[in-house]
Amino acid sequence: MVEWKKLGDICNILDSQRKPVSKGDRKEGKYPYYGANGIQDYVDSFIFDGTYLLMGEDGSVINTDKSPVIHWATGKIWVNNHAHVLEENDSAYLRYIYYSLQCTDVSDLVRGVPPKINQANMRGILIPVPSKNEQNRIVGILDTFTAGIENIKEQIAQRRKQYEYYRDELLDLEGKSGVEMKTLGEVCEIKGEYGLSAPSKSFDGIRYIRITDITDDGTLNDDIVSAEYYDSIKNPLKEGDILFARTGATVGKTLIFLNKYGKCLYAGYLIRYRTNPTLILPKYVFHYTHSSIYIKWVKSNLVEGAQPNINAQKYNSLVIPVPSLQEQQRIVSILDTFEASIANLEAQLKQREKQYEYYRNKLLTFE
C-alpha cells in the first residue's frame, strides 16, 4: 500500500530565499537566472547552489496536460519570485518527486489572472510515496528513458549544425564560374489569388496556411485544419510552389508546398512564387531561403513598423546565385539527405517520448 503525502511534507520549500532582480539591474554573467518558465537570463552571481526542483508560481504554471510547469536545476543559480524552489529532504528523493509531478493534475489549484499556484496550494499537492527502494527503482528506469531522449536531441542539434554549415558553404556561389546572379523575379513568378481572408472553419480536411503554421525549418505544422471556398480557387497550390511570409513577426520565412499536405488555402500575408523550371529548381530556392545569406538579406531589407514587412516588389529584387540545373540538383540532393536524417531522428524522438510517457504513467499510477 502506497501512502499519499502532501508535497510540503516531503521536501523543503525555499521560497523565502528567492530574490527577484529587474532586468535593468541584472549584471551579465554565467549563472542561470530562473523564472516560472525556466532560464530567463544569465547573471553575475547566485543565491542557490545545489540540486533543486523549480515549479512555476505565477504566469507559466500549468501545461496542456494539466501538470505543473517544473524545471530541474542544478549548480549555482538565481531564482526570482515567480518560481517555487523545492529541495530534497529525508522523506523522498527529489528526482522521484520531479517525475511524479509530471503526471499530477494541478488544474484545480490554479487561481487568478495571470494564473497562479500559491505556496499554500502547492504545499498541499498530494504525491504517492512508496519506499525509497521503489522510488530509486522508478527513477532509474525513467532516467534511462530521459537520457536516451536527451541523446537524440543532441544528435538532432548536431545534425542541424552540419546541415547549416554545408548549406551555407554550398550556396555561397557569388563570383563562382558558371554561376549567374539572377533576381527572384527573373526566375520565379507570383501565382494565384492574393490577399485571401480566413475562411470559416468547417473541419473538412482543407488546411488554411497562416504565417504561424510555418516552422523555423520551413515545414508545415499539422494543427490548423479549416476551409471553405477551396473549389472557387482558380489556381490552387501546386507541388513546388514557395510561400514567402511578407509581414508580421515571421516575415521572411518560407514554405515549399508538397502534395502530401493535401488541399490547402493560404493567408493573404503570404506571397506565392512558382519557379521557372528551365532556370531553377523549387527546392534549390527553398534551401537558399534558409541560408545565412538570405537571412542577412531579410534583415537588411525589412521595413520596420507596427508590422514589419517585405513586399512583393522587394522580394522580386532578391538576388540568387543560379548554377546549372545539374549543379542545383547536386546541392539539393546533399541538403535533402541532411533533412531526411534530421526528420528520421525527430521521428525517433517522438517515439522515445511516447515510450517514456507510457512507462512514467504506468510506474507512477498507484491504485
Phi, psi and omega in degrees: 000128181263131180272138177263129183232156179286141182304321181295344181265348186245006174206163177272137178256120187250027184302328183294343181268354180293156179208112178284146176226123180298153184303322181292337182263355180282140175254128184300137180198202186255356186265131181297137177249110187264145169233200184298323184253028174112204183290124179260334188192179172232130187237174188269004181213178181215158177237351176231146177216104182163213179239127188221157171246123182253130180239131180303131179263316177215154186088256178274093186238343185218138178274170180297335178272009177078004176278157180287153174283117183227155179220137176271122184231134180228157177086204182273119185219164171241137180233130177274186186273018178258002180224131173290146180246118182248137180233147182292142167233193187284353186282325184200155176286134181298324180295324176295317178299319179304311181291321182296320180294334180295340178238033177250127179277116180246015185301329180286349183262349184279131182229149166078179176227117359293158183301145184216140168246102183287170186295322180299314179293321179297317180297332184274358179300129181271132182235132175288130185236096175281187179298160180295329176298318180290320176303315182296321179297314181297314179300318180301316180295312184289327176296325178297316178297313183294326177296319178297319179296315180296324178297317179293320178300320179294321177297319179297315180298319179293318180294324177296319178298319178297315179301313182297320180296308183291326177301311181292323178295314184289333185260000176274079192247358182301130179087355180281150181299135177079009182248123175264147176258117182232154177278159177301323179295337179276333184252352180222165171225150176286134185236148166078185180297155184223131176089030179293134174276163183295128176286158176291148183287133176231351177054042179254017173096005179259118181283149171243109189275119174255165178305318185290351179273354180266121183283171181298329179268010172082025174251174187254128174294156183259008191267356180253115177227105180207168184187172151193272198281041181302318184295343180273352181283122185282332185227077185294165178304140182238147178311126180097348174298143182243126179262127177250129176284125185256351182206162177092185184295337183257018181307136181100339178294151178229155176224132172264124183282132179239145182301333181297341178287345182077193181294134181218147164251164180221153186288158183292343178268017170245136178256130182259124176248146173234128185284154170278111188295344178276350184245321190207147180270139180305316184291332176295315177299316181301311180297321180299323182282009171242005180280161178294333178297313180293317180300321176296320179297317179302313182298322183279345182249005181288132174265113183285158179165192177304321174233104179303145184209159169227117184275174184298323180299319179291317177301321179301334183272355178302126181266129182236134174289131184238095173281187178297157178300326178296317179291322176302316181296322178297315180296314180300318182298317179296312183289326176296326178297318176297315180300317180296321178296317178296316180298322178295317178294322179295324176294320176298319180298314179300318180295317180294322179294323176296317178298316179300312181298320180298308183290325177299311181294323180293317183288332187254012174261109182247098181237000000 
